[in-house]
Amino acid sequence: MSRNPLRFIGDLWRRFLDGPQWLRESHGLGFVFKYYRSPSLKLLFWAMAWYERLFSRPMRLLFIVIPMFAFFSMFALNSPAVPMFLFIAMILTIDLLAGLIFRPRLRIERDFPARVKCGIAFDVNYRIRNLRRLPAADILIDPNIELPELRRVQGFKYCAVPGRSDTTFSLPLKPFKRGVFSIPQGIAESSFPFNLIKHSVLFGRKEALIVHPASRELRNLFPRDGGVLPRLSARSVPRPGESMDFYGCRMYRPGDSPRKIHWRATARFRVPIIKEYQQEHVSHAAILLDAYVPRVRLAAGTLRALFSLSESLLKVRTNRTFEAAVSLAASIAETLTMTSYHVDLLAVGGRITRFPSNGEPDRGCDPLLDELATAATSARDAFAGKQAAAIAEDALESGTVFVILTRWDAAAKAFLAGLTGRGSRIVPVLVAPHVPDAELPDELRVITPDSVLTGGDLPL
């Protein structure tokens, strides 16, 4: 069955407009790759991508030197530029021929994790098979994988693969910012022997990497004295099934089942000892994260990002207080899911996400952390007006409500006052660089962004 030539041309055109899959997307190119599909601009990207793929950095410098030697060689045969030009031409010829002879033919599989945590290094594993009998030397794997938010831990590493054999290769990376990032198509290149002309092999496809916010276990969230949060919330339901939590041991009483006798303790104390159990429960909680930033501050941050030359975009566009609040929300979510809690609602500003529960305890909170990975500030105050009342009603259906604030103003006070005294347990936290001068409620805890981001003690 012959292929429709018009459809084939259309596929080629769409592939051309999609741009080179192995080209790394920076902050400036991200908008162009996704939305602005200009043929002339895409042609420039294709030329730039092939230029970087074929020629190494020393070769790009030679492109400046070679025309100079060629120009002087045209006018004087006894010029010192002539032997230099011939020597460079000989080196280029040898490099090209040797590179073609040892050109790699590789089959590479890349094992890239779907989710990682910000600030924690992880490994990208490769399985490499050499399809030729000749060895593949000086192979550089994924040189374009680095992003401003994702960097190599040990710099560039080269590997060699003997002929007709397999090998494995690991590349350690470390993310420095949460979010969802596009990883370009894999590329393995060899610049053997003189590191001038590169021969490369493409593999895999573009992938999306989800970087969860930095988090940690909050050991003092469930203190023994019942300070912050009890083990059971106001809304807790028995877990389905016959599983029971071990509670402790006691002396035998008439009427106890012999099946509950703790034989080891009985042999040790020489009196009958009974094991006691308690019914397992699943408690419910909600997390409300304040994402409001005044429009003036958002505009000022955008202007700094556009006109600042001393700082990178990564540093300028990061709201430290909001990032600390997101990290705290992730820490609370992970700590809750490690116990008998289920977080069934997450509100980031006015964006509400529900996580249904089938009565089972959470084995992980990846869906919730995925939402926090893309959380962003907003100029619309969701804790004021009609939307605040709707968020409060949805949150109060859970037994426990965590309210993470980034400001202490009239809207935050009114929202917090509307939650208290309505049957649910409210845990308010204010993330701020300084303690406000205004009078604070006794249950409100103030945490600085530095204590969250640097791993300090959190007064929860």
C-alpha positions in Angstrom: 0.0 0.0 0.0 1.6 3.3 -1.2 1.7 6.2 1.1 -0.2 9.4 0.3 2.5 11.9 -0.8 0.4 14.9 0.4 0.2 13.3 3.9 3.9 12.6 3.8 4.7 16.2 2.9 2.4 17.4 5.6 4.1 15.2 8.2 7.5 16.6 7.2 6.2 20.1 7.4 4.8 19.6 10.9 8.1 18.0 12.0 9.9 21.0 10.6 7.7 23.4 12.6 8.2 21.3 15.8 11.9 22.1 15.6 14.9 19.9 16.4 13.9 17.4 19.1 17.5 17.2 20.4 17.9 21.0 20.8 17.7 22.1 24.4 14.8 24.5 25.1 15.9 27.4 27.2 13.7 30.0 28.9 13.8 32.2 25.7 13.1 29.3 23.3 10.3 27.7 25.2 7.7 30.2 24.0 8.9 29.9 20.4 8.9 26.1 20.4 5.3 25.8 21.8 3.4 28.8 20.3 5.2 30.9 17.8 5.6 28.6 14.7 7.4 30.9 12.3 9.0 29.0 9.3 11.9 31.4 9.0 12.7 31.2 12.7 12.4 27.4 12.7 14.9 27.3 9.8 17.3 29.3 12.0 16.8 26.8 14.8 17.4 23.8 12.5 20.6 25.4 11.2 21.8 26.2 14.7 21.0 22.6 15.9 22.9 21.0 13.0 25.8 23.4 13.5 26.1 22.3 17.1 25.6 18.7 16.3 28.3 18.5 13.6 31.1 20.7 14.9 32.8 20.8 18.2 33.8 24.0 20.0 37.5 23.8 18.8 36.2 23.4 15.2 34.0 26.5 15.6 37.1 28.4 16.6 39.0 27.1 13.6 36.2 28.5 11.4 37.6 31.9 12.4 41.3 31.0 11.8 41.0 29.0 8.6 39.8 31.9 6.4 42.6 34.1 7.6 45.3 31.5 6.7 43.6 30.8 3.3 43.5 34.5 2.5 47.2 35.1 3.2 48.1 31.9 1.3 46.5 33.2 -1.9 49.0 36.2 -2.2 52.3 34.7 -1.1 53.4 31.1 -1.6 56.4 31.6 0.7 54.2 33.0 3.5 54.2 31.1 6.9 50.5 30.9 6.5 50.7 28.3 3.8 52.2 25.4 5.8 49.9 26.2 8.6 46.9 26.1 6.3 48.1 22.8 4.8 48.6 21.3 8.3 45.1 22.3 9.5 43.6 20.9 6.2 45.5 17.6 6.8 44.3 17.4 10.4 40.7 18.0 9.3 41.0 15.3 6.6 42.4 12.7 9.0 39.8 13.6 11.6 36.9 13.3 9.1 38.2 10.0 7.6 38.9 8.4 11.0 35.6 9.6 12.3 33.7 8.0 9.3 35.6 4.7 9.8 34.8 4.6 13.5 31.4 6.2 13.2 29.3 4.8 16.0 26.2 2.7 15.4 24.6 2.4 18.8 21.3 1.3 20.1 20.6 3.2 23.4 17.8 3.0 25.9 17.3 5.7 28.4 15.7 5.1 31.7 14.5 8.5 32.9 12.5 8.8 36.1 9.1 10.4 35.8 9.2 12.2 39.1 12.1 13.5 41.2 12.5 15.7 44.2 14.0 19.2 44.1 17.5 19.3 45.6 18.1 15.6 45.6 20.4 14.0 43.0 19.1 11.1 40.8 20.6 8.9 38.2 19.6 8.6 34.5 20.5 5.0 33.4 21.5 4.1 29.9 21.8 0.7 28.2 24.1 1.0 25.2 24.7 -1.7 22.6 27.4 -1.3 19.9 26.0 -2.7 16.6 29.4 -2.6 14.8 32.5 -4.8 15.2 34.7 -1.8 15.6 34.8 -0.2 19.1 33.0 3.1 19.7 35.4 5.5 21.4 34.9 8.8 23.2 31.2 8.6 23.4 29.5 11.6 25.1 26.0 10.7 26.3 23.3 13.4 26.4 25.4 16.6 26.2 22.3 18.7 25.9 20.4 17.3 28.9 21.4 20.2 31.2 18.9 23.0 31.9 19.2 26.0 34.1 17.2 24.1 36.7 18.8 20.7 36.1 22.6 20.3 36.2 25.1 17.5 36.1 26.7 16.5 39.4 30.0 15.3 38.1 30.5 17.2 34.8 30.8 15.6 31.4 31.8 11.9 31.3 32.9 9.9 28.3 32.5 6.2 27.7 33.8 3.6 25.3 31.9 0.5 24.0 33.7 -2.5 22.5 32.5 -3.9 19.3 29.4 -6.1 19.4 28.9 -5.7 23.1 26.6 -4.0 25.7 27.4 -1.7 28.5 25.5 0.4 31.0 26.1 4.1 31.8 24.6 6.3 34.5 24.4 10.1 34.5 23.8 11.8 37.9 21.7 15.0 37.8 20.4 17.3 40.4 17.3 19.6 40.0 17.4 23.0 41.6 13.8 24.1 41.0 10.4 22.5 41.1 8.2 22.3 38.0 7.6 20.3 34.9 10.6 20.4 32.4 11.0 19.2 28.9 14.0 16.9 28.4 15.2 16.9 24.8 15.7 13.8 22.7 18.7 11.8 23.6 21.9 12.2 21.6 25.2 10.2 21.8 28.1 11.9 20.0 31.7 10.9 19.2 34.4 13.4 18.2 37.1 10.8 17.8 40.0 11.3 17.1 40.8 15.0 17.3 37.6 16.4 18.7 36.8 18.5 15.7 34.0 16.9 13.7 31.3 15.1 15.7 29.4 12.0 14.6 26.2 11.4 16.6 23.3 9.0 17.1 19.8 10.1 18.2 17.8 7.9 20.5 14.6 8.1 22.6 12.2 11.0 22.5 11.3 14.1 24.3 10.3 13.5 27.9 8.6 15.4 30.7 10.3 15.5 34.0 8.2 16.4 37.1 10.3 17.9 39.9 8.4 17.9 43.2 9.1 20.6 45.7 11.7 20.0 48.4 10.1 18.3 51.4 10.9 16.4 54.6 9.2 14.5 57.3 7.8 16.7 60.1 8.4 14.5 63.1 6.8 17.0 65.5 3.6 17.1 63.6 2.3 14.3 65.8 3.8 14.9 69.2 3.1 12.5 72.1 1.4 15.2 74.1 -1.1 15.7 71.4 0.1 19.2 70.7 -0.5 20.0 67.0 -2.5 17.1 65.6 -4.1 14.1 67.1 -3.8 10.7 65.4 -7.5 10.8 64.5 -9.1 13.9 62.9 -12.6 15.0 63.4 -13.6 13.0 60.4 -12.1 9.5 60.5 -13.7 6.3 59.2 -12.8 2.7 59.8 -10.5 1.2 57.2 -12.2 -1.6 55.3 -11.1 -5.2 56.0 -10.2 -7.1 59.2 -6.7 -5.5 59.7 -6.1 -4.2 63.2 -3.4 -2.1 64.8 -1.4 -3.7 67.6 -2.1 -1.6 70.7 -0.3 -3.4 73.6 -0.4 -6.3 76.1 -2.3 -6.8 79.4 -3.0 -9.6 81.9 -5.4 -12.3 81.0 -9.0 -11.8 82.0 -11.7 -14.5 82.2 -13.6 -14.7 78.9 -10.6 -13.6 76.7 -10.1 -15.7 73.5 -7.1 -18.1 73.7 -6.2 -16.9 70.2 -5.1 -13.6 71.6 -2.5 -15.0 74.1 1.0 -13.7 73.6 2.9 -16.9 74.1 6.4 -15.4 74.3 5.3 -12.9 76.9 3.4 -15.6 78.8 6.5 -17.8 78.8 8.6 -14.9 80.0 6.4 -13.7 82.9 4.9 -17.1 83.6 1.4 -15.7 83.6 -1.1 -15.5 80.7 -0.6 -12.3 78.7 -3.2 -11.1 76.1 -2.5 -9.0 73.0 -4.8 -6.0 72.4 -5.7 -4.5 69.1 -7.4 -1.3 68.0 -9.4 -0.7 64.8 -7.4 1.1 62.1 -8.9 4.4 60.9 -8.4 6.7 57.9 -8.5 10.3 58.8 -9.1 13.1 56.3 -7.4 16.4 55.9 -7.3 19.4 53.6 -4.4 21.8 52.7 -5.1 25.4 51.8 -2.1 27.3 50.3 -2.2 31.0 49.9 -0.9 32.1 46.5 -1.8 35.7 46.5 0.8 38.3 45.4 -0.2 41.9 44.8 -0.2 42.8 41.1 2.4 45.5 41.7 4.9 43.0 43.1 4.3 40.6 40.2 4.9 43.4 37.7 8.1 44.5 39.5 9.4 40.9 39.4 8.7 40.6 35.7 10.5 43.9 35.0 13.5 42.7 37.1 13.5 39.4 35.1 13.5 41.4 31.8 16.1 44.0 32.6 18.4 42.4 35.2 21.9 41.6 33.8 23.6 40.7 37.1 21.3 37.8 38.1 20.0 34.8 36.2 16.3 34.4 35.4 16.2 31.4 37.8 17.1 33.6 40.8 15.1 36.7 39.8 11.8 34.9 39.2 11.8 32.9 42.4 9.5 34.1 45.1 11.3 32.8 48.2 8.4 33.1 50.6 6.0 31.3 48.2 8.6 28.6 47.5 8.9 28.0 51.2 5.1 27.8 51.6 5.0 25.2 48.8 7.8 23.2 50.4 6.0 23.3 53.7 2.7 22.1 52.1 4.6 19.2 50.5 6.2 18.3 53.8 2.8 18.3 55.5 1.3 16.2 52.8 4.0 13.6 52.9 3.9 13.4 56.7 0.2 12.9 56.7 0.3 10.2 54.1 2.9 8.3 56.1 0.3 8.0 58.9 -3.4 7.2 58.8 -4.4 10.4 57.0 -5.7 11.0 53.5 -5.4 14.5 52.0 -8.6 14.8 50.0 -8.4 18.4 49.0 -5.6 20.8 47.9 -6.3 24.5 47.2 -3.5 26.6 45.7 -5.1 30.0 45.6 -8.4 29.6 43.8 -7.3 26.3 42.1 -9.0 23.4 44.0 -8.0 19.8 43.4 -9.7 16.9 45.0 -8.2 13.5 45.6 -10.9 10.8 46.0 -10.3 8.1 48.6 -11.5 4.5 48.5 -11.1 4.1 52.2 -7.6 2.8 51.9 -4.6 4.7 53.4 -2.4 6.6 51.0 0.6 4.7 49.8 2.0 7.9 48.3 1.1 11.4 47.5 2.4 11.8 43.9 -0.8 13.3 42.5 -0.8 16.0 45.2 2.9 16.7 44.8 2.4 16.9 41.0 -0.1 19.8 41.7 2.4 21.5 44.0 5.1 21.2 41.4 3.2 23.5 39.1 1.8 25.8 41.8 2.2 29.5 40.9 1.4 32.8 42.5 -1.6 34.8 41.4 -2.7 38.4 41.5 -6.3 37.3 42.4 -7.0 36.9 46.1 -8.8 33.6 46.5 -9.2 34.1 50.3 -11.5 37.1 49.8 -15.0 37.4 48.4 -17.4 34.6 47.4 -14.6 32.3 46.3 -13.2 32.3 49.8 -16.6 31.0 51.2 -16.7 28.2 48.6 -13.1 27.1 49.5 -13.9 27.2 53.2 -17.0 25.0 52.7 -15.2 22.4 50.7 -12.2 22.3 53.2 -14.4 22.0 56.3 -15.8 18.7 55.0 -12.4 17.3 55.9 -11.6 16.6 59.6 -8.5 18.7 59.7 -7.6 21.8 57.6 -4.1 23.1 57.2 -4.0 26.8 56.2 -0.6 28.0 54.9 -0.6 31.8 54.7 2.1 34.1 53.1 0.7 37.4 54.4 -1.2 38.6 57.5 -3.8 41.2 56.4 -7.5 41.8 56.7 -8.4 39.2 54.1 -6.3 36.5 55.8 -7.7 37.3 59.2 -11.3 37.2 57.9 -10.7 33.9 56.1 -9.1 32.3 59.1 -12.0 33.6 61.4 -14.5 32.0 59.0 -12.9 28.6 59.4 -12.6 28.5 63.2 -15.4 27.3 65.5 -17.2 25.2 62.8 -16.4 21.7 64.1 -13.1 21.0 62.2 -9.6 21.3 63.5 -7.8 24.2 62.0 -4.0 24.4 61.9 -2.9 27.8 60.6 0.7 28.6 59.6 2.1 31.9 58.5 5.3 31.8 56.3 6.8 35.2 56.5 10.4 36.6 56.7 9.5 38.6 59.9 6.9 38.3 62.6 4.0 40.8 62.0 3.6 43.6 64.5 -0.1 43.0 64.7 -1.7 40.8 67.3 -1.6 37.1 66.3 -4.0 34.3 67.3 -2.6 31.8 69.8 -3.0 28.9 67.3 -1.2 30.7 64.5 2.4 29.5 64.0 4.9 31.8 62.3 7.7 30.1 60.2 10.5 31.9 58.3 11.2 30.9 54.7 14.9 30.2 55.6 13.9 27.6 58.3 11.8 25.8 55.7 14.3 25.9 52.7 17.5 25.3 54.7 16.1 22.5 56.9 15.8 24.3 60.2 13.5 23.5 63.1 9.9 24.2 62.3 7.7 25.2 65.3 4.7 23.1 64.4 
